[in-house]
Amino acid sequence: MTGKDEDVLSWLRSHDFTKKEGESIIEMARSEEGGARTVWQLVQGGTALARKIPHADERVTFERRVSRLLTAAA
C-alpha cells in the first residue's frame, strides 16, 4: 500500500475501523515499524495499539479485526 495518510485512513475505514482507530493504528505503525504504508506495518501498529486495551476480551476482539487486514490485502 502506498499513498498519503488520508488514503491509508480511507482504506482502514473501508475495513470497518473508525476514524479514531485508524488514526491510532497509523500512529502506532509509525512508532513501532517506522512507517504506515504496508499492510504488515499497519497490522503491527494495530497489534501494538491492542496492547493498550485493558480488558482481554476487547483486546482479543480488536486483534482479530486487525489480523483480518492480512487477508483483505491478499
Secondary structure, 3 states (H helix, E strand, C coil): CCCCHHHHHHHHHCCCCCHHHHHHHHHHHHHHHCCCCCHHHHHHHHHHHHCCCCCHHHHHHHHHHHHHHHHHCC
